[in-house]
Amino acid sequence: MNKNVSVIIPTYNRAQKLKNAIKTVLNQTYPYFELIIIDDNSSDETDEVVQSFNDERIRYIKNDENLGQVRARNKGIELSNYDFIAFLDDDDEWLPNKLKMQVKSLNSLSEEYCGVFTGIYVIENGKIIDTKVPQVEGDVFRDLLTSKGCSIGNITFMLKRDALEKVGGFSSDLPAREDFELSLKLAKKYKFGIIKKPLVKVNFDSKDRVTTDYSKILTATERIYAKYKETIKKDKKIYAKFMYKLAILELLNNNKNDSIKYLEKAIKTYPINIKYLSVRILVGLFPNLYCLLRDFLKH
């Protein structure tokens, strides 16, 4: 049974990159979709690029003001017509069989499942620098918190619309990591299916991506921790890992003292992890190594 899919691309002043993203959607081997492009009040030639594609499946909406990616994605969800929803960022790409494989997989799963995610190729300067393939499925909430074989990004999602609506879509109070937090909200209520293949190309540009804005990532991680604090603190291993993650983010933001505080919490909670103690020694005792470590972690 064919299921129509609503594909959502938020975009802002990336006309030429958007052009390639649109092509990878239109080149899908699965033709039953609508492509909703939410132009977040771009000032470049985004509208001309979209209009250059003569395809009735494309719906183009230009915001009167800049809403930001999260609110733009949520607007796309509100305007979507179909039961399955997939997301693509304007500078990334899909492999041609992504939608076809995900629709087939999601159709085969029970009502307990809210969606399916896939692996990714990480691309830098046109070359594959990393490949990430999911390893765990079903009840993945704990695996998400520990990052154990379960790295989900919004561009790999295919989700059921009703599940998205029940959890309220993307959280607008986060400056980053909103896809991770959406995964957590969904995983608390539903199961996830996986396709153990990379079907997405993530084109990494360190100068242009929110993923390298460590202050935003730190703020988002702190807010996510606050939301799931009670659950996280029930598991010593997860709590220690969260403290370590916050410590590294503080380090990347040049907050040495706060980094040490989080490291000490991680060590106290889970002392058998030698990595926590090793980093604590480096940060606390060797100022020059601290700087080197911080710079190393940025890459």
C-alpha positions, 0 to 999 in steps of 0.5 A: 500500500502506497502512503503519501509523504509530506517532505519539509525543508526549512530554508534561509538564504541558502538558495544554491544549496537548497537547489541541490537539496530539492533535486535529491527529493525530486529524484526519489524513486518513490514518487508519492510525496509533497515537498513543502519548502518553508522560506524563512524570509530569505533575502537572496534568490530562494524564490527564483530557485524554487520557481525554476522547478516545474513540479506540482508536488512542490509547495512554497511558503515564504514567511513574513518574518524570520521564525528560526528553523524550529518554528519553520519546521513546526509550520511545515508540520501544520501545513502538511497533508499526509500521514507520513512526514520526513525532514531535510535540511537545505544543505543536505541530500537524500539518496534516491531510495530513502523514501521508498525504503522508509515507507516500506519499513514503516508500513510493516511496523505495528502501531507501537512504532512512531517512525523509522530512521536511517544511517548517514554519510558525513561529507566534508569538501565532497569527501565522506569523512564518517559513516554512521549507521543505527544499531538499536531499534524498538524501545530506544529511549535509554540508548538515546541518552547514552548515544549507544548505537542510536544517533538520530537526526531529523534529516533521517526521520520518517515519522507518523504525523499523529505521533508528532502532533501528540508530542507537540512537534519540535520544542521552540525553547531550544537553540540547538539539538531540537531533533535530539529532544524530539527523539526523546519525546517520541521515544518515551511514548513509542518505538522506533524502527531503523534501516541499517544503511546510510540514506542521507548525506550530511554536508558538513560546513563548520563555518555555517552550521549551528552544530559548531556553535558550542554556546548554543549546544551548551544551552540546549543540553542544559535545558534538555537535562532540566526536562529529563533530570528525574529520569536521567538521575535514576541511572548512574551511568546515564547521569555521569555521561550527561555530566561529562557531556556538559563538562566538555561543552563548558570546556569548549566554551572556555568555562574551565571551572564549570567544566571541572564541577561537572567532571567531578560529578561524573567521577563521583557518580561513576568512578570506574570510567577512567576517561572522566578522571583522565580528563579531570587531571588534564583540565585541572593540572596542566593549563597548556594541555587544557588549551590543547584538549579544548582545541582538539575537542573542537575538531 
